[in-house]
Amino acid sequence: MKTALVVGGSSGIGLAIVKQLLEQDYSKIYIYDRKNSDFLSNKIEFTQFNLVEDDFDKFDSLVDKVDTLVITAGFGRVSKFETFKDIEIKNGILVNEVAPIRIIRKFYDRIISQDNFYCLVMGSIAGMISSPLFSVYSAGKAGLNRFIESVNIEIEESGSTNRILNVSPGSIKGTSFNGGLTDLEQVSALAQRILEQMFNHETVFIPDIDVYADVLERYKNDSHTFGVESYQYKVDSGRLNNTPQVKIGYLSGTFDLFHIGHLNLIRKAKQYCDYLVVGVHKDASHKGKETFISFDERVEILKAIKFVDKVIESKPEDMDVWSDINYHYLFVGSDYKGTDRFNTYEKYFEDKDVEIVYFEYTKGTSSTQLRNALTTK
């Protein structure tokens, strides 16, 4: 019974590989990704996972369940370095380099064993050459490439025949990497070739090597001239994207008597975005209630939570905050859906690239329960 874990398997080449694994009689595929895909199969089990924020111990339960590890998650954009925000740099290095290394360490005992274990990681040709205007992505992939090259020697010296396949493409058509849509038909042949290399325990696979062999040779012969030409090519081809790849989320609340329900709400919101802003109500007068904890203390509590990137004072209406921070997601309770107030919100955000995410309320501790417990004698 063949089983696989695919990190980043909900779109692009990752989803194409999932489809190919299913066609090769894999009985179970676990997908860990930010968002689920529309591709359905009773052999797929999806787990929403944020490579920047979530606990990597969640992989522990799969170590002895799978015999194939595929890591395709990654992102980047072509632009001048000065257009990158700090959070985008941090997240880029974490997702493109640090996360794959950490995941491989989780499964490393399986990789160096005498039993067959298959592993592939999506690198990039950008990690092998000078890539101006792709500097942050290139840096992450360069580190990943050197890691795979180095650790494969360690695996060889351990006596294991397993290897980690470094798949380092140039540009893959039919993926969502540059903001497009996944076209499984367009990438299925490449996915099949990648798996063939993995099953043969190869260490490096560069698709379209007939094209990129010349690229690598030109870089080797004169790296500076190559870099200047690469810079000009990207500019002339109109590939620059000056829009930061940072999805901002916003939610607001009083957060009085902070409890596990608040924490779960914030944790869930961070799954959707890269940068989470939390607005705190000055008091609870809009609900006809008093607060037990001062505004300043509630702000400090929220600032200490790792899922929260910024805390601000809320405004009477959440949509009034949009002009200040240009958020992409607004998180509210499901009881607001369909109300006149939020029908107005939906109309307001139609042309602003904002999604309102309505979270279902779950049973558990509530501020009302705590407030009643404190006031009941």
N, C-alpha and C positions, 0 to 999 in steps of 0.2 A: 504494500500500500504506500504510494508515493504522496507526500504532503509538502507544501511549500509555504513560506512566509514571503510576501512581497510588500516591501515598504515603499509606498508611493505608487501603489497599483491601481489607482482609481482613474487615471487618465494617461494619455500619451503612450510612450513606449512601455511603461509599466503595465498598463491595461492590455496592450497588445501581447506582452509576455504572459500575462495571466490567461488570456484566451488560448495561446499556444500550449501552455501547460495543461489546460483542460483537455485540449485535443490530444495530448500525449498521455491521457489516462491518469492524471493526478486526481486522487480521490478527495483531497481537501486542500483549499488554498485560503490562507489567512491574509487579509489585506489590512495593513495599518496605514492610514492616510488622514489628511485633514477633512476631506469630504468624500462621501460615497459616490459611486458612479451609477449610471442607469443600466449598466450591464448586469444582468441577473443570472444567477445560477445557485442551485441548492448546495453546490459544493464550495461556495464562497462564504466565508465568515468575515464580516467587516468590523473593524474597531476604529473609532475616531481617535486619532493620535496626533499630537503636536510635537514635532521633533525639537522644538525650542523649549517648551514648557513642561511637558509631561515626564512622568517618572519612568525611567528606562527599565526598572525592575518589572514592569508589565510584560517584558519579553521573556522573563524567567520561565513562565509556564509553558512556553513553546519550545524551549531548548531541546527537550527530549521528544517532541511531537513531530518535528519537521526534519526532512533530509535535504531541503533546498532553501537557500537564503538568497533573495533578490532585493537589491537596494537601488531604486531608481529615482528616489526623491531628490529634488534639486531645483534651484531657480537662479536667475541672473538677468541682467539687462545690459545693453550696449549704451554707454553714456560716459561723459567726462566724470572723473572721480568727484569733483566738487558738487555734483548733483546728488550724491548719496547722503542720506541721513544716517546718523549714528546707529539707529535701530536696524536699518537695512544692512549695514556692514556687519553688525553683530549677528543677525539672523542668517545672513548669507554664509558666513564662515561656519556657524553652528550646523546648518542644514547640509551644506555641500561638503564639509570636511569632518567636523567633530562627530556629528551624529553617526555617520557610517562606521567610523572607527570604533565608537562605543558599542554599536550593535554587533559588529564583528567580534569584539571581545566577549560579548555575552555567549556567542556560539563557538568560540575559539576551540574549546575542548573537543567539540564535535569535528571541527575542521582538521585538527591535527591527529585525529584518531585513525585507525586502520580501516574503518568502515567508510564506504563512499558517502561523501557529503559534497553537495554542489553549492557554489557561491559565486555570484556575480554582482559587481558594483558599477554603477554608471559614472564613469569619469568624464573626461572631455579632452579633445585635442588642444583646447585652450590651456590646459594644465601642463602641456609639453612644450609650449612656445611662448614667446613674448606676445601678449595680447592687449595692447593699449585700447582704451575705451571699453575694455571688458576686465578691468584690473581686479576687482573684488572677486568676481566669479573665478577668474583665472587663478588667483591666489589660493582659494579654497580647493580647487581641483588639482593644483600643483602639489599641495600638501597631501591630498588623497592619493595621487599617483605615486608619490615617493613612498608613502606608507605601504601601499599594496605591493610595490616592487620589493621593498625591504622585507616585509613579513612573509612573502612567498618564499624567500630564501630560508627563513626560519622554519617554515612548514616543510620545505624540502629536506633540510638538515635533521628534522625530527623523524624522518623516515616515512612520513605520510605521502601518499600519492595525490591527495587532494590539493587543489589550488584555488586561489581567488582570481576570478577573471575580471580584469580591468577593461571595460568597454569604453573606448574613448572616441566618440564620433565628432565630426565637425558640426554640421547642421542636419537635423533630422526633420524631413517634411512629414506633415500629418500629425504633429504633436501640438500640445497646448503651451509649449515652452515659451514661445514669443507672443502669447496672448491669443493664439488661434484655437481651433477646435480639433479634437482628436478624430482622426480618420483611420479606423482600424484596418481597412483594406490597404491603405497606403503604407502602413508600417508593419503589416503582418509578416511579409517576407523577411524584413530585417530582424524581427523578433525571433523568427525561426532560425536564422543564421546565428544569432547571438546564443541561443540555447544549444545549438550544435557545438559551438566553441566551449560553452560551459560544461557540457556533458563529456567533452574530450579533455577536461581539466587543463585547458589552455590558460595562459596568464595575461595576454594582451590581445585585444581585438579592436582594430581601427577600421570601421566601415569605410568603403570607398578608398582603400589604401592606395589605389592607382593614382588618385588625385592628391591625397595627403602625404604620400611619400615625397613628392616634390616640395610640398610645404615644409616638411621637416628638414629636408636637405637644404633649402634656402635659408632657413633659420640657423641651421648648424654652420653654414658657410659665412654668414654675416648677420648676426642677430640684430644689430642696430639698424641696418638698412631694411631688414625684414620688418622690424617694428614700425619704422616710418611708413613703409608701404602699406602695412596692415592698418595703420591709423587712417591713412588717406582713403583706402578702400572702403572702410566702414563709413566714413563721412560721405564719400561720393555715392555709396549705394543707398543712402537714406535710412540706415539702420538705427540711427541714434534714437533713444527713447529717454527723454528727460523726466518722465513721470516716475517718482519713487515707487517701488514695489512694496509698499507698506499699506496694509489694510487696517484702518482705524475703526475701533468699536467704541460705542458709548452706552452707558447705562447710568441711571440715577436712582437715588433712594435716600431714605433717612438714615438707615443703618444704625439705628439705636439698639442697644443691647445686642451687639453683634453675635451671631450664632452660626451653626453649621449650614443652615439654609442659605444665609448670605454668602458664605464661602463657596458652596456648591454652585450658586448662581454666577458668581464671578469666575469660577473655574470653567464653567460651561461656556461663558461668553468669550473667554480667551481662546477657546478652541477655534473660534471663527476668525479671529483677527491677530495681527502682529503687534498692535499697540492698543491697549485698552485704557480708556479714560473713564473715570468714575466721577459722577457729579453727586455731591452731598447736599441735601436740603438743610438750610440753616436751622430749621426746627420742623415740628410736625403739625403746625397750625393749619395747614391745608387739609389735614385729616381730622382736625378738631381734637388733637391729642397733645400731650406734653412729652418732651424728651427727658430721659434720665441722664444721658451722657452728653456733655457739652459738644458743640460743633467742632471746636479745635481738637478735642480728644478723638472724636469719630474720624476726623480727617487723618490724624496720626495713625490710628489703627489701620485704616485702609492703605496708607502709604507703606505700611510694613508687610503687606501681602504681596508675594512674589508675582502673582498674576496681574497686578495693577501697575500700570506704567506712569499714570499721572492722576492726581486727584484735584478737582476743582469744585468751586461752589456752583450748585445747579442753578438753573433759571426756571421761571414758572412753567415754561413749556420746553420739552426736550428739543423740539425742532428749532428753537431760538439759539441753541448751542451750535447748530450745524455751521453757521457762518463763521464761527470762531475756530473750529477744529476740523471742519470738512470730513466728518466721519463717514464710513462706508456702511456700517451696521449700527442699527439702533435696537437695543435689547429691552423688551418689556414683557410683562406677564400676558398669558393667553387670554385673560379676562378682558383685555382692552381691544382685542380683535373684533372688528365689526361695529364698534361704537362710533358715534358721530365724530367724536374727537379724533379717533385714529383713522377714520375714513378721510378726514381732512389732512392728517399726516401723510397718508398714502398718496393723496392727490398732490401734495406739496413736493414730495420726493420723487415723483414720476420722472422728472428730467434731471435728477441730481445723482444718479448712480448710488442710491442708498437703498439698502434692504432692511426692512423692519423684521426682526426675528422675534417671534412670539414664543416664549418659553412656557411650557406647561408647569403649573404649580405641583409640587410633590408634597406628600404628607411628611410631617416631621416637626421639629421645633420651630416656633414662630415668635416674632416679637410680641404679638398679642398675648400669647401664652405666658411669656416671661413677664410682661407688664402686669397681667392679671395676678400672677403669682406674687409679685412684689407689692401690689396694692391691696390684696386680699388678706385680711387679718384673721 
